[in-house]
Amino acid sequence: YSFMAIKITDECINCGACEPECPNNAIYEPETFWKLSEGTSLKDETEMDPISDDVYFIATDKCTECIGFHDEPQCAAVCPVDCCLDDEDNVETKEQLLEKKKRLHDN
């Protein structure tokens, strides 16, 4: 079984239900500049460009599919329109996701 980061599709209605559920602070409102340091123990303050100007987006570098936190991705669990889907362009193993979680929170 392979894991993938989650992406938010264009069907997003910008309700915001997903944002507070993310344990990695990886979900942002449209047009929001973001940083790896937000909600993590990383020190990288580099401001990153918004990934979407139209709908909420997930910063792939911070998404662990909730591995190590929950049994399923919380964004997908609360999304009323089922637009939080696997991102086929970002396949990772469970071990890689656990390592990412450790990197994000255990520094």
KOLNUZA-878016 format. One record per residue (C-alpha): x, y, z; residue in one letter. Coordinates in Angstrom, 3 decimals. Each point is the difference from the previous one (the first is absolute). Layout:
// residues N
          u          v          w   code
          X          Y          Z      A
...
***
This chain:
// residues 107
          u          v          w   code
      0.000      0.000      0.000      Y
      1.426      3.347     -0.948      S
     -0.810      3.275      1.654      F
     -0.283      3.378     -1.634      M
     -0.174      3.539      1.181      A
     -3.503      1.394     -0.129      I
     -1.020      2.684     -2.458      K
     -3.068      2.194     -0.098      I
     -1.789      0.016     -3.347      T
     -1.760      2.833     -1.796      D
     -3.310     -1.272      1.409      E
      0.964      1.648      3.311      C
     -2.710      2.369      1.257      I
      2.420      1.859      2.313      N
     -1.989     -0.896      3.114      C
      3.173     -0.250      2.101      G
     -1.038     -3.149      1.882      A
      3.311     -1.711     -0.779      C
      2.422      2.686      1.128      E
     -0.300     -0.360      3.810      P
      0.053     -3.820     -0.258      E
      3.525     -0.237     -1.449      C
      2.575     -1.001      2.649      P
      2.822      1.355     -2.197      N
     -1.541      3.383     -0.808      N
      0.369     -0.936     -3.666      A
     -3.331      1.413     -1.225      I
     -0.323      3.610     -1.048      Y
     -2.638      2.347     -1.342      E
      0.214      1.041     -3.669      P
      2.660      2.618     -0.779      E
      1.777     -0.597      3.345      T
      3.788      0.128      0.198      F
      1.224     -2.808      2.273      W
      3.056     -1.158      1.934      K
      1.339     -3.405      1.016      L
      0.406      1.339      3.547      S
     -3.714      0.671      0.503      E
     -1.435     -2.637      2.341      G
      3.206     -2.055      0.002      T
      3.307      0.003      1.860      S
      1.915      0.885     -3.174      L
      1.827      3.312     -0.052      K
     -0.360      0.694     -3.733      D
     -1.648      3.430     -0.262      E
      0.211      0.150     -3.798      T
     -3.266      1.370     -1.331      E
     -1.410     -2.305     -2.671      M
     -2.386      1.062     -2.741      D
     -3.649     -1.063      0.165      P
     -0.638     -3.322     -1.740      I
     -3.522      1.094     -0.975      S
     -1.658      3.363     -0.450      D
     -3.488     -1.478     -0.259      D
     -0.447     -2.732      2.613      V
      1.547     -1.169      3.268      Y
      3.270     -1.861     -0.557      F
      2.262     -2.471      1.758      I
      3.754      0.609      0.246      A
      1.274     -3.418     -1.117      T
      3.278      0.436      1.892      D
     -2.007      0.077      3.242      K
     -2.655     -2.655     -0.761      C
      0.498     -3.366      1.716      T
     -3.486     -1.344     -0.766      E
     -0.452      0.260      3.785      C
      2.272     -3.067      0.407      I
      1.106     -0.096      3.630      G
     -2.940      2.186      1.052      F
     -3.244     -1.572     -1.264      H
     -1.243     -3.112     -1.818      D
     -1.042      2.015     -3.053      E
      0.692      3.427     -1.483      P
     -2.119      2.377      2.047      Q
     -0.508      2.474     -2.852      C
     -1.680     -2.702     -2.075      A
     -2.024     -1.179      2.996      A
     -1.617      3.411      0.552      V
     -0.267      1.225     -3.606      C
     -3.685      0.440     -0.907      P
      0.621     -0.243     -3.752      V
      2.663     -2.759     -0.016      D
      2.621      2.116     -1.753      C
      2.971     -1.076      2.164      C
      1.445     -2.810     -2.101      L
      3.243     -1.931     -0.399      D
      2.599      1.933     -1.987      D
      1.312     -2.538     -2.502      E
      2.980      2.274     -0.686      D
      1.241     -0.404      3.588      N
      0.217     -3.691      0.894      V
      1.787     -0.767      3.276      E
      0.410     -3.082      2.180      T
     -1.296     -0.178      3.551      K
      3.631      0.097      1.158      E
      0.643      3.188     -1.999      Q
     -3.113      1.622      1.466      L
      1.013     -0.959      3.558      L
      3.460      1.443     -0.663      E
     -1.609      3.202     -1.294      K
     -2.164      0.194      3.144      K
      3.120     -0.404      2.140      K
      1.797      2.698     -1.981      R
     -2.958      2.378      0.349      L
     -0.595     -0.471      3.716      H
      2.936     -1.554      1.834      D
      2.828      2.443     -0.717      N
***
